[in-house]
């Protein structure tokens, strides 16, 4: 069970400011994202207009991450519960504007209304937004079958139930939007749902029974409790008649019971909190305008004055919450997570300001003070850093590049110079032993190719203004761009090495010579790619020898060409017949002999053959998972600067597994 009602009140204590004015103290706001199953749509015409049931009072089982416990949550759907003040401008979206299809609405909602405690509307799919065409087709065929209500919680009531999880009733909430989603929970909401109210009154009876059970368990004013029990019992009997007057009488009985419930909940909060002075308690009990949430917020404010940070609870719960929030922010940035945290969906609407408030537990109205508190903690920068690293990793992995297809990769422990030893004399045949068993030594020599890692990077600054303005998009965009540029940098370095360009313009191997030379028998000059020249290149690589003169028989594995040579290379490698022969029946000797790699970093004319091993080696700093990383560099109360760093190096291991032809202009 939820140990303290105050704990849940803290979860919802999110003061908001709108149009420069603070909301009254009985207005709290937390994002609602309630999903529900939909039936297959049947549209009667081409207007793309359908009736939808947006949300109902079906209980949803929720896990309170701050306590680790479960509770049932119900969105109440009476006229006094749902704020439809902005319903006339409500939009239809996909995944609340956080998915692949962006923030533009896919349609609009009309005639939003409450009927028999169900929120209904007419949904009209846009004909101007091309994304709406696809989504409408998926709804028609039954692929998209569920819907989610978007809104903000403003007030709630908590009921402890013997032998069951607590019941949390959202007694006041603001409706904002409806969205198509993939997975839902409320089977009573959706497109073309039946509008009969069968079962709604029975749900009302069950709710009244829960109130009766709560009253019976309380020890205060037994006479009043008995009187209210009789009133409520009579109303239950009358509700069964399913008449309008019975429902009105039932509401009157509940209104009469409201004061008793209010006092009981305030007393319960005080008892469970355990440190409330009598004067404060009596003040709230005697003032009929004060709600239990007012009381909870008052206790939190008092606690905040004595400590600047309100923690999440036990360390395991803190880590669990951080993982859920991290996954939610990463998904909001458009990164696909195969197995997100089970509770991450509760945080998908969270912005930078929400994150700062959650981490600090700040309950005031001053955004600048809240951000300064967040900047002064370690939790906030660490969580942002985790999010940044996940986004950076995804963008790096998705970026284009081909060097990793053929270069060997290793982890390097530090930035010291590395001597890459190449042994000459390996391969060839063993010597025949003499009769006496005498073994002659084989001649070996070594070349040491010297190289090291270099650091490449940039800085990203997150200012206090960006947090207050919830500018998560700019933060994500800069990080994603760095990930893409990092892959391009690594790819460019390897192909600069292969072409002797840029920082490798004067690159020499340990023997003081360039990688490709006619004397090394690994370079052809001025010949276009065709059957004959490819045969010559493959032969040259297989004929490479060790120091003892024995053939190494190195098989080429990759043919690397520029985009200008792509069509010719693919035709040459994948054609059934010899492309240079006059007769189509001549077999193509190069069919599927190598893998074609097309790389735009290459100049137009040259093409290369590369063996499957001992060609170019690349290194990454050990512990970085061979990816760029984000780390905090500077933190003040006004900004946090993150340093994005990529540690990388490259070296030619052995020229004999590489062949270059300088080619000719196409």
N, C-alpha and C positions, 0 to 999 in steps of 0.2 A: 504493500500500500504506500501511497504518498505520505511520507512521515509528517510533513508540515504543510498546511495550506499556504503558509508564507513562502515556502519554496516555489510553489507554482506561481504565486503572485510575483515573485522576483523574475521568473521566466517571462512574464508578460509585462513587466514594468519598463515600457519603452515609451517615454514621453515624446510627443511629436510637436512639431511647429509647422504651421501652415499659413502661408501668406503673411509671414512675419508676426503672427499672433500665436501665443501659447494656448493650447487647448485647456479646458477646465480640468481640474484634478480628477474628475471621474471619467476622463476619456483616456484610455490606454489603447495602444495600437500594436498589433502583431499580425504579420502576413498570414492569410488563410490560403491553403492550397489543398482543397478537398476533391478527391477524384471519385468518379462513379461510372458504372457500366452503362453502355448504350445499346439499343437494339438497332438492327439494320434499318436504314432510312428508306422511305418510299415517298418520293416527291411527286406531287400530282401535276406539276407543270414545269416549265423551264425557268421559273423565276429563282430557283435555288433557295426557296424559302421553306423552312421546316419548323415544326413546333418542338421545343425541347423542355425537359424538366431539368433545371440547372442543379438543384440541391434539395435534400430532404432532411428529416430529423433522424435518419438512420444512425445509430451509434457507431463510431469508428474507434477501434482499439489503437492507442498511441503509447509510445514509450517516452517517459520523461527522462531525458538524458542527464538532467541535473541530479536526479535521485536514483536513476536506473530502474524505476518502477513503472508499471503499466497503469493506465486508466482509460475509461471510456469517455470519449468526447462527443457531445451532441451540439449541433448548431440549431438553436431554437428558431422557429419560423413563424412566430406570431407577428402581428402588425407592430407590436411594441419592441420586437427583437431585431428586425431587419431594417437598416437604413438604406432606402432606395433613392436618396437625394441626388445621386449622380447617375442613376440608371438610364436616363434618357440619352446619355452619351456613351453608354457602355458598348464595348467592342467584343467581337469574337476573334480569338487568337489561337495559335497553335503553340502548345507547351508554354503558355503565358509569355510568349515573345522571347523565350530564352533558348530555343532550339535552333536548328539549322536554318529555319525560314525567317529569322530576324525578328525585329520589333514591329514591323508593319502589320496592322490587323488584317485578317483574312475575311472579315465580314463585320456586320453590325448586328445589334440586338434591338428588337422593337417589342413594345407591349410587355415589358418586364413587370410581373405582378405576382402576388401571393394568392394561391388557391388551395384551400384545405391543407394549410401548413406545408405547401410545396412551392418552391420558387420556380416560376415558369417564364418562358419568353418565346418569341419568334426569332429564329436565326436566319439571316440572309447572307449567303456567301457572295463575296465581292467578285465582280467580273473584270475589274481593273487590275487586280493583283494576280499575276500569272501563277503564283504559288497556290492561290485559292483554287485554281482549276484542278490541280493534282489532288489536293486534299479533299475537295468535293467528290471527285471520282472515287477516292478511297473510302469515303463515307458511304457513297451509293452502293459500292460493292460489298460493304461490311468489313473492310480491313481495319479502318479506324472506327472503333466501337465504343469509345468512352469519352467522358467529358469531365472537366474540373472547374470548380467555382473559385474565383479569385476575389479576395476581399481583405478586410482588416478587423481583427477582434478588438472590442472596446470595453467589454465588461463580461464577467463570468460568475458562476456559482459552483462551489465544490461540495459534494456530498460524500461523506465516508459511508460505505455500505458493509455490513457484517457479512463475512464470507465471500465478498466480491471485491473487485477492484473499484477504486473511487469513481464517481460520476462527475465529470466536469461539463457543465452546461454553459455555453456561450450565450449569454442573455442579451447582448447587444453587439451587433457587427454591421460593418459597412460593406455593401455589395459593390464590386468594381468591374468584374469582367467574367466571361466564360471562355474556356479553352478546350480544344480537342487535345486528348492525351492518349497514351498507349496503354497504361495500366491503371485500373480504378478500384474503388472499394465499395461505393454506394450503388447497389444494383437497382435502386428505385429512381435514379436520375438518368437522363439521357435524351436522345432524339425520339420523337413520336411516342413518348411514354403515355400510358393511359391516365386520364385525368380524374378517374373516380377516386373517392377518398376511403375506400374500404380498408379497414385496419387502422386508419389514423386515430379514430376515437379510442380504440383499444390501446394504442400506444399512449394516449393521454391518460387513460385509466392506470396504466402501469406506472407512469410518472407520479400520479397522485398517491399511489400505494407507497412509492419510495419516500414521499414527503411524510406520510403517516408513520412509516417505520422510523424516520429520523426524529419525529416529534415524540414518539413513545420512548425513545432511548434517552431523551433529555430530562433532567431533574428539576427544571425551573418552571414554576407556575403550572402545576399539574391540572388545576381546574380549567385554565385557559386551553391547555392541550386537549383535555377531554371535549371541551366545547367545539374546538376546531375539528377534532376527529369526527364528531357527529355531523358537522356541516359538510366535511369532505366526503364522508360515507354517503350522505344523502345525495350529494352531487354525482357521485359515481353511479348510483342507481339511475339517476335522471339522464346521465349522458347516454345510457344504453338506448334511450328513445331516439337518439340521433336527430334531435330537434334543435332549431336555432335558439329557442329560449333556454334549453338545457345547457347549451354551450355558454350562453351569456351568464347564467346562474353559476356555472362552474368557474368562470373567470372572476365573478364577484367573490366567491368563496376563497379563491386563491389570493385575490387582492387583500381580503381581510386577514389572511394568514401571513402576509408579507412582512409585517413588523416583527412578528414572533420569529420568523426565519432569519431576518436581519440580525436581531439581537443574539440568536443562538450561534450564528456563524461568527460574529465578532467575538463572542465569549470563547468559542472553540479556538479561534486564532490566538487569542490572548493566552489560553491555557497551554496550547502546544508551543507557543513561542517561549513562555516560561519566565520572562523578565519584563513585565509590563506593570507600571505603577497604577494604583487604584484610581487616581484622579484622571489619568488619561483614558482608562477603560470606561469610567462612568461618563466622561464627556462624549465619547462616541456612542455609548448605549442610549443616552438621553436625547441626542440630536438625530431626529428621524430622517434628516437629509443626508446623513453620512452612511456610506455603503461599506460592506466588509473590505472592498478593495481600497477605499480611502484609508481604512484602518491599517491594512497591510502596507500601503505606500508610506504612511506616516512612520511605521516601525522601521521600514527600510531607510527612510531619510535620516532617522535618528541614528541608525547603525552606520550609515555612510559618513556622518559627521565624525565618528570615532575611528574610522579606518578608511583609507583611501582606496582599498581594493576589496571587492567582494568576490571571493573565489567560487569555483564551480562545485566544490565539494571534495570528495576523496580523489587522490591523484589518478586512479584508474578511470574515474568518470571524466576528469579533465582531459586526459589523453583521448578518450572515446569521443568527446565532444569536438576536440580539435580535428580528429580524423574525419568526422562527419562534415564539419564546416569546410575543411580543406577540399574534400571530394565535391561538395556542393559548388564552391567557388571555381574549381577546375572545370566542372561540367558547364557552369555558366559561361566560361570562357570558350566553350565549343570543343573541349577535349573529350573524346570518348573514353569512358572508364568501363572495363569489362565487368568488374564486380565492385560497384560503389558501396560505400558504407550503408547499411540498411536504413539509417535515419537521415541520410544526406538530403532526402527530398524535403525535409522540414526546413532546410536552410537555402534552397535554391533561389529564393528571392532576396537573399541577404546581400547588401552592398558594403562598401568599405566602412561607412558610418555605423551600420548595424554590427559589423564585426568588432569595431572599436568599443561599442557599448557592451557587447556580450563579453568581451575579454576583461573589461574593467569592472563590469557590474555597475556602471555609473547610472544614477537615476535622476539626475538633474536636467535642466533645460539648456545649459550653456554648451554649445557644440565645441567651442574652442577649448574650454576646460576639459571636456571629455577626451578630445584628441590629444591634449597634452598629457593626460593620464595614460592614454594608450601608448604614447611615445616613450613614456618613462618606464613601462613594463618590458619584460623580456618576451612575454607570450605573444604580443601583437607583432613585433618584427619577425619572430621565429615562424609564426603561422603564415605571414605574408611571404616569407622566404620559401617555405614549403610549397605554397601555391605557385610561386614564381618558378621554382625548380621543376615542378610537374609540367607546367606549361612550356617551359624551355625545352625539356626533354622531348615532349610530343612534337613541337615545331621542328626541332633538330632531326628527329627520326623521319618526319614526313617530307622534309626538304629534299630537293633533287640532288643527286650526286652518283658517280659511278666508280670512284676509286676503290671503295670497299669491296667491290665485286672481284678484284684481282690482287690488290695489295695485301701483304701480310701485316697483321696488327698485333702489337704487344703492349703490356703495361710497363711503365718506367717508374722507378721509385722516387726519382728526384730530377733536378735540372743539371746535374753534372754531365760532363762530356762522356760519351759512350764510344767505345772502340768496338766496332762490328767486325769480328774476325772472319775473313774469308780464307778457307784452306784450299790451296792449289795442290793438285796431285791426287785428289779423291777420285773414286770411280776406277774404271778399268778392270783388268784381270789380276787375280792373285798369282804370285810367283810359285813355280814348282819347286818343292823342297829337294835338296840333294840327298844322297843315300845316307849320309851321316846325320841328317836332320837339321843341317845348318840353315838358318833363316837369314836371308839378306834383307837389310832395312830398305823400306820404300822412301823415296825422296818426297818430302812435303815442303811447302813454303806458305807463309801467311801474309795476307794483306789486311790492314786494319782501317776500315772506313770509319772516320770520326764524325759524330753527329750529336745532337742534343735537342731537348725540348725547348720550345719558345712559348711564351704566354701571349695570347691575343684577347682583347676584351674591350668593354665599354662600361659606362656607369648609367644607372637609372635612378632618378630622384623622385621620391613620392612626398609631396608637400602636404602641409596641414590643410591647405585649401582644396587639394584634390580629394582628400578624405571627406571633408565637410560637404563637398559637391558630389560625393559618391562617384568620382570619375574613375571607375574600375576599368572602363573600356580603354582609356589611354594607357593605363598601367599594363594591361594585357597585350595591347598592340605593340608596345615597345619591346616587351619580353619576347613575344612571338617573332618579331622582326629580327631580334638578335639571334634566336635559334636558327632561323633560315640563313642569315648571313654567316653564321658559324660553319654550317655544312658547306656553303659556297666557298668559304675561306679554305677549309681543309681540302676540298676537291681541287681548288685552284692551286694550292701549294704542290700537291702531288703531280699535277699535269704541268706546272711550271718546271718541276724537277725533270720530268720526262722530256720536255722541250727545250731545256736550258734557257728559261725566260725569267724575268723578274728578279727576285733575290737569288735565283739559281743560274743567272746568265753566264757566269764564269765557273760553273760547278765542275770540279775535277774529282776523280776517284783517287784512291790512295796511291796509285802509281803515277799520279800527276797528269793523267790523260782524261779526255772527255769520255762520256758513257758510250756514245755511238761513233765508231770510226771504221773506215774500210779495213784498216789493219787488224781490227778486232773481229772482222768478218761478221759484223752485226748491223751493217748499214748498206742499203742500196741507194743509188742516186738517180733522181729525175725520171722515174718510171711510174706510169699509172698502175692502178690496181687491176689486175686481170688474172686469168688462169696461169699464165706463164710466170709472171712476177711473184704471185703467191707461192707457186711451186718452188721458185728460187729461194724465197724467204724461209719456207718450211725446211727446205734442205739445208740451208745455211745454219739454222738453229740446231738441227739434229747432228750436224757435222762439227759442232763445237767440241774442243778437246781439252783434256786436263794437261798438267805440266808434263806428264809422261807420254803425251801424244795419243792416248787412247780416246776414241770417240765417246762422248757423254750421252749421245742419242736423246737430247732434250726435246720432248714433244711440245709444240705450241698449243696453247689452250684458248687464247683470246685474240681476236682481231679487233683493234681499236681504231675507229675512223671518225672523221668529222661529219657533221650533218650533210655536207656536200657529197660525201662518198657513201652515205647510208644505203641508198637504193642499189648501187653497184655492188656493195659488200653483201647485202642480203640476197641479191640475185645470184652472186657467185657462190655463196655458202649453202643456199637452200634449193637451188635448181636441181632437177633430176638429170638433165642433160648438160653437157659441157657448153657453157655460154659462148665460148670462143670458136666452137666447131661449126662447120658449114652444114653438117648433117645432124639432125636432132637425135639420132640413135646413139650418139657417142656419150658414154657415161661421164658424169661430172666427178672428177677425182677429188674435189674439195667439199663434196656434199656433207654437211654436218660435221666437218672436221674440226671446227673451232666455234667458239661463241662470239657473236658479233656484239660489240659495245659501241654505242654512238655517244660521243662526248663533244659538247659545244665549246669546251675550253681549248680544244685543239685548233690549230691553224687549218685552213681549208685543204691544203695539198698533202701533207704527210700522213702516213698510216703506219700502224705498229702491230707487230706480233709479240705476244707476251706468254711466257711459260706459266705453269700452275704453281710454281714455288721459286723461292730465292730470286726475286726480281727487285721490287721496291718494298721496303718495310716502313710502316708508320708506327709512331708511339704516342700513347696517351698517359697522362699522369695517373699513377696508381691511386685508386680510391675514388675516382671521378665517374666510374661506370662508362668511361670512354665517351662522355658527353660534356657539354658546357655546364657550368654550375653558377648559382647565384649565392652570394654571401654578403652579409651586412658589412658596410665599410664605415659609415658615419651615421650617428643618430643624435639628433637634438630634439628639442621640444617643437621645433618648426618643420623639420623634415627628416626623412630617412633616405640615405643614399645606399643603394645596392650596387655591388660590383659584379658584373657578369664576366666570367673568365673562362677561357678555353686554352688548354695546354696541349701542344701538338708539335710533332716533328716528323721528318721523313728522311730516308737515306736509300741509295741504290745498293743492294746487297751484292749483286753479281751481274755483270753486263751480259753474260752468256745466255741468260734467259730472256733477253730483250733484243728486238730487231726493229729497225726503223728504215722506212723508205721515204725519201724527201718528196716523192710524187711530182706531179706536174699540174698545172692549172687545168680545171675542168673546161 
